[in-house]
Amino acid sequence: MKKTFPILIFILLLSSFQTAHAKKIALVIGIDKYVPDTPTNTTLTWRNLNGAVRDANAMANVLQCKYQFDEIKLLDTPEETTTEGLKSAFQWLGKSAKAGDIVFIYYAGHGSQVANSKHFEADKTQECIVPSDAYKGEQSYILDTELNQYLLAVTNKNAKLTAIFDSCHSGSVSRNAVTAATPVTRSLNHKFPDIKMEVPRTTPPSTKGALIISAAQNNETASETVNEEGLPQGAFTDAFLKAINASPAQEDVATLEKRIRSLLRYDGKVQTPTFEGQEDRMASSLFGEEVATSENPLLFVEKINKSNGEIKMLGGAALKITKGTILKNSKGIELEVSLLDGMTNSYAKVKTGNLADVKEGDAFEVSVWAHKSAPNLVVYSAKSDLNDSQITKLGQDLMSLSSSYQLIKPWEIGTHTLAFNDVTSTWVLSNTCGQQEDLGKSISSSSVKKGVDKLKCEGSVKLLINLPLSSEKYNALSASLKESATKLSTSPLDATYVLSGFESEGKLKYAWVLQSGHTQSSETKTLPYYADPMTVSSQRFVYELQSQAQKIGAAKRWMTLNSPSNMAFPYELCLINLDKNEVVSEGKIFEGQNMRLAFKKNETLYANWKKKNMFLYVFIIDDAGGMQLVLPYNFSDNKSDNILEGYAKDVVPVNLEGQYIDFTIEGTGSDKMFLLASEEAIPNAEQLFNVDGVRAASRGGGDSPLTSLLGSINSNTRGLSMKQRRVETVWSISSKTFESCQAE
């Protein structure tokens, strides 16, 4: 019998208004029984599951009690969950959904794969969910392409869709029921026959606003566990229910994902759930409502060693944290990161508060990015005793020099520079011929003109006027940067960027400018020359300067990060020149050339490689400091076994499920392309590696902080047992720089 949960109160009063208001509608499916009561002659044999029906009922209860869904269709009997019954339910959902509705789908049961030799994907297989009457033989399943159509029927109506599949999509995954002598598997002892059917490409529902959640990666087991009542339940669903019950109703999806992963790891499960949703969807709630979020990332407690006070956290180098980063939770407890363990994990100890008040699954936000000795970026700004109004007036007076000389912006190359020395509190004029003149503590356009005329150099004068910050703004910026990964130095000599002030269109503006000595470094040559200027009168002036410095520092961190010494992935990025059919490993490329992104095998590294199946991430940092994720794209497969086609070829084009990354070179500039290989999936990579640059007008003492970072990654650390061990390094990073030039 189909069970529908109605609105509990005021049904008669509200029914007349339901058509005018958005509804919450859910389809919840749980299938335990796959073995027919009467034996059949089919060779397809399934094992029954133990916890799928319980999962479905628990989910329906939470939807009704916590989220107040209007209508929940629960299918949990063999008679309701046949192929015909499931297809009919999906069709009902598509017809019922209206614009603005919140729609939720949950499926717990077997999942499998179907051979399709005509499929466009490299593995020639399609995923499917398996109804209760699968024992009847061929075609008793629902293909992923069919599911996509059902899901798109909802999103095409502009309804907000969330779908969860607690099942295996690889055909070799088990729900390891710990109460049974033999593990219950979600696989078949007879593979579905080749359907030999051409399948049109379908639009992923996740690109149409949907959130699609799967319990495990394609190559992982989706296990069952024993819940707190001693009953079998899907491990993912158990962690999911714990996470949403411990979190506010409006928690964003990116945070929920990390909370679930930490709970799975705490329970000893190795499966990695996948969350497919665009950036704005990941920043909204589980059901698509807007939430207020912080720009600082959250780390989650995985394991607590009460004997030595060490806390293992989900969140590592990929989040750009370092040793000394301070984390804080809603209770005011502060942790200090003591050690990094690869891209996805770190260790911390309580700095403020009590260890007894820290629990597995707790969320901690970054409150102070880095220890003072380990900044991502060092910057400098001169300061004066003048206020903003006085500096603006002085800038306007100096602009009158434009009638005598060419006045240039701080990032342009000039012949003369006027700057304020905050050590001596005097103005200094210098030129490219090595001459220098002290103009005193007070200047005017006339005194500067005399100085420039005195310091004549070859060619016409190109004058850069570099105005300092007022004490008020300098102190505000200094306080802001103290809790970031950027160090404000008192000397320009050790700074990568300096803050330059100038007058433009009657307004006083400031911009971060890369010091010339850093533009020639092979590692950092693609750092932006400057960031967009900020107007000093803006209420967000200090915040924007801090944000820009943080983005530049993150880019610099990636650019200078090296792989651990005992791990180097044996492939690197390259381009294939399609016009000449030749491989371009690095260096200059020219406008108008047609290119294809590819992987190139390093034979020396390959000879010693142990062929681990790694998650591959390809991203680009352009010369405006922007980051763009290339692989995975729209949540495509990014495991190396598939992407690199079994490692048999020396050059393998990047293939996104049948589509190559082909492009024509346009414009000039430098881009740095990165290949990151990690044994563990990086949570929320779509947000991590898609970052706006710091410039709108773009083409598309002791160890250094990153040396310290790598030292901590490669030093002794602790495993789940909290015993000292040598870290098994599970990540590798490499990069290539391509400089786009004008056509020859």
HUZIFEN-V39327 format. One line per field, one symbol per residue. psi: psi as a letter, one per 40 degrees, with the letter a starting at -180 (. if undefined). A space follows every 10 residues. Layout:
psi=???
This chain:
psi=hhhhhihdif dddddeedee iiihhihhhh hdhdhidhii eiehhiiiid eddddddddd ddddddefid hhhhheiddd fidddddddd ddddddiihe ihhhhhhhai iaihhgeeie idefiiiiih iefdeeaieg ihiddddddd dddddeefih hhhhhgihee efiiggheei dhihifiieh ihihefhhhi hihhddefei hhhidiidei hhiiihaeee iiihdddddd dddddeiidf iidddddddd ddddddeehe ihihhhiidd ddeaideeii ihiieiiiii hdihhddeeh hhihhaddef iihehhiiae eehhihheii gadeiiiiih dhahddehih eihhihdhdi idefidihii hiiieiiddd ddddddddde eeedihhiid eihadihhih hedefihhhi ieeeiihhea ehiidddddd ddddfiiiai hhhhhhiiii dddddddddd edfaehhhie hedeidiihh iihhfeihii ihhhideeee hddeeeihdi ihihhdeide dddddddddd ddddddddde hiiidehhhe iiiiihhdde fihhdiahii heihihhiih hhdddddeie fihihhhhih haeeeiihhd hihffihfhd dddefefdid hhihhgfehi giihhhiiih ihhihhhhdi hhhfddddeg hiaehdgif. haiidddddd dddeiiaiad eeihihhghf iiiiihhhhh iii.
